[in-house]
């Protein structure tokens, strides 16, 4: 374990520690798009593309809704990692309990107000009437998973921050494995179509939360007893929300961009919508795979900041950058060599398949374009530099993504993909500039 007195720990040791954290998180993250692959494959082989489009719209709506509260995961990781670095047992336990309580309250509120939220989301995305009806049916079932999903965010964030990556791995592998089995049962066997996909997801989310609660009970620091005092006061909750408010704005901005992308694709017809859904599934594979290194960096950077160890901090950043670049190159090679075959596995609908092939070259550019932003997110979360994350996302969305979309509207769906890649590059560039600035003035630890 590094300590504040070790200014230049061995990079080889750091590589080993990074991989020890990253590989379970990478495996964990890759089960998420795997579920999306199965959803797409199960529905993509039905006779009509409306079912695939409905789940694409509905899933995007819930991504927007739930990840609005993604700070429950990201903020918890950074704060838990710093408490872990300080060896603050009380702080770790209090953060966990308070964050879980916030998650349950927010989840119940979402259930209470779900009707106008779903209606607004479908109005903004403007799907065809057939897709809209199926997407609304999907959403009215899926909303019941809200408390479980937000508790999962908190549990996963706390387990990553306290450097127990196998906990999230067990949670999500078991949950997504169950979800996949239920997808096949409900859709392919029972014929419930998009309804079956929604119900399978709800059951799996509560299963993951139950397993996560059992795991964290075994991780409560030795000698730390659960007591009412750990729940804190209203001021303690305001403090947590205050720390995470920038993450909230950053996450909402990113998800609005993705929702806008889906909505613009829907305006070009159900076939383009379904083709984009297939390609966005691959983007999720890229994101979740490379996030293994970013998540490991969150935990290790937070630990370094908690200990005040600058040498360890620099070593973690160098190691994470090197492995992220190699990971991005591997993904690029995979999509160049086997992208067409992967698309064919996901859908047998000729129109959707040929349309997705048309836009496949844009997917080749995404891994390297996005990898810098993914990694720097991890570093900034670990250091709890959330204001910087908010500002760079706003700048990239308002002054790069939207202008690029407007300038390329005549290019149709190609213009949408140009805009998305531009957003990724802008995030990487602006966050790199801030990283260099903080490093020069030594402000990571203030």
C-alpha positions in Angstrom: 0.0 0.0 0.0 1.5 3.4 -0.9 1.9 6.0 1.8 2.4 9.7 1.8 6.2 9.2 2.2 6.6 7.3 -1.1 7.0 10.1 -3.7 8.0 7.8 -6.6 6.6 4.3 -6.3 7.5 1.8 -9.0 5.4 2.1 -12.1 5.5 -1.7 -12.5 3.8 -2.0 -9.1 1.3 0.6 -10.1 0.6 -1.3 -13.3 -0.1 -4.4 -11.4 -2.4 -2.6 -8.9 -4.2 -0.8 -11.8 -4.8 -4.2 -13.6 -5.9 -5.8 -10.3 -8.6 -3.2 -10.1 -9.3 -2.8 -13.8 -9.9 -6.3 -15.0 -12.9 -7.1 -12.8 -14.3 -3.7 -13.5 -13.8 -4.1 -17.2 -15.5 -7.5 -17.1 -18.3 -6.0 -15.1 -18.7 -3.1 -17.5 -18.7 -5.3 -20.6 -21.7 -7.3 -19.2 -23.8 -4.1 -19.5 -23.5 -3.7 -23.4 -23.7 -7.5 -23.6 -27.2 -7.2 -22.2 -27.9 -4.6 -24.9 -26.5 -7.0 -27.5 -28.9 -9.7 -26.4 -31.8 -7.3 -26.3 -31.0 -6.1 -29.8 -30.4 -9.6 -31.1 -33.6 -11.1 -29.6 -35.8 -8.3 -30.9 -33.7 -7.8 -34.1 -34.7 -11.2 -35.3 -38.4 -10.6 -35.0 -40.4 -9.8 -38.1 -40.9 -6.1 -37.5 -38.3 -3.4 -36.6 -40.8 -1.5 -34.4 -40.0 -3.7 -31.4 -36.3 -3.0 -31.7 -37.0 0.8 -32.2 -39.3 0.8 -29.2 -36.7 -0.7 -26.9 -34.0 1.7 -28.4 -36.3 4.6 -27.5 -37.3 3.3 -24.1 -33.8 2.3 -23.1 -32.5 5.7 -24.1 -35.2 7.4 -22.1 -34.2 5.4 -19.0 -30.5 6.0 -19.6 -31.4 9.7 -19.6 -33.6 9.4 -16.6 -31.4 7.2 -14.4 -28.1 8.6 -15.3 -29.4 12.1 -14.4 -28.6 10.7 -11.0 -25.3 9.1 -12.1 -23.6 11.2 -9.4 -24.8 8.5 -7.0 -22.1 6.3 -8.5 -19.4 8.7 -9.6 -19.6 11.0 -6.6 -19.7 8.1 -4.1 -16.6 6.6 -5.8 -14.5 9.7 -5.4 -15.6 10.5 -1.8 -15.2 6.8 -0.7 -11.8 6.6 -2.4 -10.5 9.6 -0.5 -11.9 8.4 2.8 -10.3 5.0 2.0 -7.0 6.8 1.4 -7.3 8.6 4.8 -8.2 5.3 6.5 -11.4 7.0 7.7 -13.7 4.0 8.7 -16.5 6.2 10.1 -16.4 8.4 7.0 -16.7 5.4 4.6 -19.7 3.9 6.5 -21.5 7.1 7.0 -21.1 8.0 3.3 -22.6 4.6 2.3 -25.6 4.8 4.5 -26.4 8.4 3.6 -26.0 7.8 -0.1 -28.3 4.7 0.0 -31.0 6.6 1.8 -30.8 9.4 -0.9 -31.0 6.7 -3.6 -34.2 5.1 -2.1 -35.9 8.5 -1.7 -35.1 9.7 -5.2 -36.2 6.3 -6.7 -39.6 6.5 -5.0 -40.1 10.1 -6.2 -39.4 9.0 -9.8 -42.0 6.3 -9.5 -44.6 8.8 -8.2 -44.0 11.3 -11.1 -43.2 8.8 -13.9 -46.3 9.5 -16.1 -45.4 13.1 -17.1 -41.7 12.1 -17.3 -42.4 9.3 -19.8 -44.8 11.4 -21.8 -42.3 14.3 -22.1 -39.5 12.0 -23.1 -41.5 10.3 -25.9 -42.7 13.7 -27.1 -39.1 15.0 -27.4 -37.9 11.9 -29.2 -40.7 11.9 -31.7 -40.9 8.2 -32.7 -43.5 6.9 -35.1 -46.9 6.2 -33.6 -46.3 2.4 -33.6 -42.9 2.7 -31.9 -44.2 5.3 -29.4 -47.0 3.0 -28.2 -44.6 0.1 -27.6 -42.0 2.3 -26.0 -44.6 3.7 -23.6 -45.6 0.2 -22.6 -41.9 -0.7 -22.0 -41.4 2.4 -19.9 -44.4 1.9 -17.6 -42.9 -1.5 -16.6 -39.2 -0.4 -16.4 -39.9 2.6 -14.1 -40.5 0.2 -11.1 -36.8 -0.6 -11.1 -35.9 3.1 -10.1 -35.0 2.5 -6.4 -33.0 -0.6 -7.2 -31.0 1.1 -9.9 -30.1 4.1 -7.8 -29.1 1.9 -4.9 -26.9 -0.1 -7.3 -25.1 3.1 -8.4 -24.3 3.9 -4.8 -23.2 0.3 -3.9 -21.0 0.0 -7.0 -19.5 3.4 -6.4 -18.7 2.6 -2.8 -17.2 -0.8 -3.6 -15.0 0.7 -6.3 -13.9 3.5 -4.0 -12.9 1.1 -1.3 -11.0 -1.0 -3.9 -13.2 -4.1 -3.9 -13.8 -4.4 -7.7 -15.0 -8.0 -7.6 -18.1 -6.8 -5.8 -19.5 -4.9 -8.8 -18.3 -7.7 -11.0 -20.4 -10.3 -9.1 -23.4 -7.9 -8.9 -23.6 -7.1 -12.5 -22.6 -10.5 -14.0 -25.2 -12.3 -11.9 -27.9 -9.6 -12.6 -27.1 -9.4 -16.4 -26.9 -13.1 -16.7 -30.3 -13.4 -15.1 -31.6 -10.6 -17.4 -30.3 -12.4 -20.5 -32.0 -15.7 -19.5 -35.3 -13.9 -18.8 -35.0 -12.0 -22.1 -34.9 -15.3 -24.0 -37.7 -16.8 -21.9 -40.0 -13.8 -22.0 -39.4 -12.8 -25.6 -38.4 -15.9 -27.6 -40.4 -18.5 -25.6 -43.4 -16.6 -24.2 -43.7 -14.0 -27.0 -43.9 -10.9 -24.8 -41.7 -8.8 -27.1 -40.7 -5.4 -25.7 -42.8 -6.0 -22.6 -40.7 -9.0 -21.8 -37.4 -7.1 -22.1 -38.7 -4.5 -19.6 -39.9 -7.0 -17.1 -36.6 -9.0 -17.3 -34.7 -5.8 -16.6 -36.8 -4.9 -13.5 -36.3 -8.4 -12.0 -32.6 -8.3 -12.6 -32.1 -4.8 -11.1 -33.6 -5.9 -7.8 -31.5 -9.1 -7.8 -28.3 -7.0 -8.2 -29.2 -4.6 -5.4 -29.9 -7.5 -3.0 -26.6 -9.1 -3.8 -24.8 -5.7 -3.5 -26.2 -5.0 0.0 -25.0 -8.4 1.1 -21.5 -7.7 -0.2 -21.1 -4.3 1.4 -22.2 -5.7 4.8 -19.0 -7.8 4.7 -16.9 -4.7 3.7 -17.9 -2.4 6.6 -14.6 -1.6 8.3 -13.7 -3.8 11.3 -15.0 -2.4 14.5 -17.4 0.0 12.8 -21.0 -0.5 14.1 -24.1 0.6 12.3 -25.9 3.2 14.3 -28.4 6.0 13.9 -25.8 8.6 14.3 -24.2 7.5 11.0 -27.3 8.6 9.2 -26.3 12.2 10.0 -28.3 15.4 9.7 -29.9 17.3 6.9 -26.8 19.3 6.5 -24.8 16.2 5.8 -27.1 15.3 2.9 -26.9 18.9 1.6 -23.1 18.5 1.7 -23.2 15.4 -0.4 -25.6 16.9 -3.0 -23.5 20.1 -3.1 -20.3 18.1 -3.9 -22.2 16.3 -6.7 -24.2 19.1 -8.3 -21.6 19.6 -11.0 -21.7 15.9 -11.9 -25.5 16.2 -12.2 -25.2 19.0 -14.8 -22.4 17.2 -16.6 -24.3 14.0 -16.8 -27.6 15.6 -17.9 -25.8 17.4 -20.7 -24.2 14.2 -22.0 -27.4 12.3 -21.9 -29.3 15.1 -23.6 -26.8 14.9 -26.4 -27.4 11.2 -26.7 -31.1 11.6 -26.6 -30.9 14.3 -29.2 -28.8 11.9 -31.4 -31.5 9.2 -31.0 -34.3 11.7 -31.7 -32.7 13.0 -34.9 -32.2 9.5 -36.1 -35.8 8.7 -35.4 -36.8 11.6 -37.6 -35.1 9.9 -40.5 -37.3 6.8 -40.1 -37.6 3.6 -38.2 -34.8 1.9 -40.2 -32.2 4.6 -39.4 -33.4 4.6 -35.8 -32.9 0.8 -35.6 -29.5 0.9 -37.4 -28.2 3.6 -35.0 -29.4 1.5 -32.1 -27.2 -1.3 -33.3 -24.2 0.9 -33.7 -24.8 2.7 -30.4 -24.7 -0.7 -28.8 -21.1 -1.0 -30.0 -20.4 2.5 -28.6 -21.5 1.2 -25.3 -19.1 -1.7 -25.6 -16.2 0.7 -26.2 -17.3 3.0 -23.4 -17.8 0.2 -20.8 -14.6 -1.6 -21.8 -12.3 1.4 -21.6 -14.1 2.5 -18.4 -12.4 -0.4 -16.6 -9.2 1.7 -16.7 -11.0 4.9 -15.8 -12.8 3.3 -12.9 -9.5 1.9 -11.6 -8.0 5.4 -11.9 -10.9 6.8 -9.9 -10.1 4.6 -7.0 -6.4 5.0 -7.1 -6.4 8.7 -7.8 -8.8 9.2 -4.9 -6.6 7.2 -2.7 -3.6 9.3 -3.7 -5.4 12.5 -3.0 -6.6 11.2 0.3 -3.0 10.4 1.3 -1.5 13.5 -0.3 0.9 11.4 -2.4 1.9 13.3 -5.6 4.3 10.6 -6.9 1.6 7.9 -6.7 -0.9 10.2 -8.4 1.4 10.8 -11.4 2.3 7.1 -11.7 -1.4 6.2 -11.7 -2.2 8.7 -14.5 0.7 7.5 -16.7 -0.2 3.9 -16.2 -3.9 4.4 -16.9 -3.2 6.5 -20.0 -0.9 3.9 -21.5 -3.4 1.0 -21.1 -6.3 3.1 -22.3 -4.5 3.8 -25.6 -3.8 0.1 -26.1 -7.4 -0.7 -25.3 -8.7 1.8 -27.8 -6.4 0.5 -30.5 -7.7 -3.1 -29.8 -11.3 -2.0 -30.2 -10.5 -0.1 -33.4 -9.0 -3.2 -34.9 -11.9 -5.3 -33.8 -14.5 -3.1 -35.5 -12.4 -2.7 -38.7 -11.9 -6.4 -39.1 -15.2 -7.8 -37.9 -17.7 -4.9 -37.7 -19.9 -6.1 -40.6 -20.1 -9.6 -39.1 -21.0 -8.2 -35.7 -23.8 -6.2 -37.2 -25.1 -9.3 -39.0 -25.2 -11.1 -35.7 -27.5 -8.5 -34.1 -30.1 -8.2 -36.8 -31.4 -10.3 -39.7 -33.6 -7.4 -41.0 -32.0 -6.6 -44.4 -32.8 -2.9 -44.4 -31.5 -2.3 -40.9 -28.3 -4.4 -41.5 -27.4 -2.6 -44.8 -28.1 0.8 -43.3 -25.9 0.0 -40.3 -23.1 -1.2 -42.7 -23.3 2.2 -44.4 -22.4 4.1 -41.2 -19.9 1.5 -39.8 -16.8 3.6 -40.8 -17.7 6.2 -38.2 -17.6 3.5 -35.5 -14.0 2.8 -36.5 -13.0 6.4 -35.3 -14.8 6.3 -32.0 -12.5 4.3 -29.7 -9.5 6.6 -30.1 -11.7 9.7 -30.2 -13.5 8.8 -27.0 -10.7 7.2 -24.9 -9.1 10.4 -23.7 -12.4 11.7 -22.3 -13.3 8.4 -20.6 -9.9 8.2 -18.8 -9.8 11.9 -17.7 -13.3 11.4 -16.3 -11.9 8.8 -14.0 -9.0 11.0 -12.9 -11.2 14.0 -12.3 -13.8 11.9 -10.4 -11.1 10.5 -8.1 -9.8 14.0 -7.4 -13.4 15.2 -7.0 -12.8 18.0 -9.6 -16.4 17.8 -10.7 -16.8 21.5 -11.6 -14.2 21.0 -14.3 -16.1 18.0 -15.7 -19.3 20.1 -15.9 -17.7 23.0 -17.6 -15.8 20.9 -20.2 -19.0 19.0 -21.1 -21.1 22.1 -21.4 -18.4 23.7 -23.6 -18.1 20.6 -25.9 -21.9 20.2 -26.3 -22.8 23.8 -26.8 -19.8 25.0 -28.9 -18.8 21.8 -30.7 -21.6 19.2 -31.0 -24.5 21.5 -31.8 -22.6 23.7 -34.3 -21.3 20.6 -36.0 -24.8 19.1 -36.2 -26.2 22.4 -37.7 -23.4 22.7 -40.2 -23.8 19.0 -41.4 -27.6 18.8 -41.4 -27.5 18.2 -45.2 -25.4 15.1 -44.6 -28.3 13.3 -42.9 -27.2 10.6 -40.5 -23.6 11.0 -41.4 -23.8 14.5 -39.9 -25.0 13.1 -36.6 -22.0 10.8 -36.4 -19.6 13.6 -37.3 -21.1 15.7 -34.4 -20.8 12.9 -31.9 -17.2 12.3 -32.7 -16.5 16.0 -32.5 -18.0 16.0 -29.0 -15.7 13.2 -27.9 -12.6 15.0 -29.3 -13.6 18.3 -27.7 -14.0 16.7 -24.3 -10.6 15.1 -24.5 -8.9 18.3 -25.6 -10.5 20.6 -23.0 -9.9 18.1 -20.1 -6.3 17.6 -21.2 -5.7 21.3 -21.0 -7.2 21.4 -17.5 -5.2 18.4 -16.4 -1.9 20.1 -17.5 -3.0 23.3 -15.8 -3.7 21.6 -12.5 -0.5 19.6 -12.7 1.6 22.8 -13.3 0.2 24.7 -10.3 -0.1 21.6 -8.1 -3.8 22.1 -7.4 -5.0 18.5 -7.5 -4.4 18.3 -3.7 -5.9 21.6 -2.6 
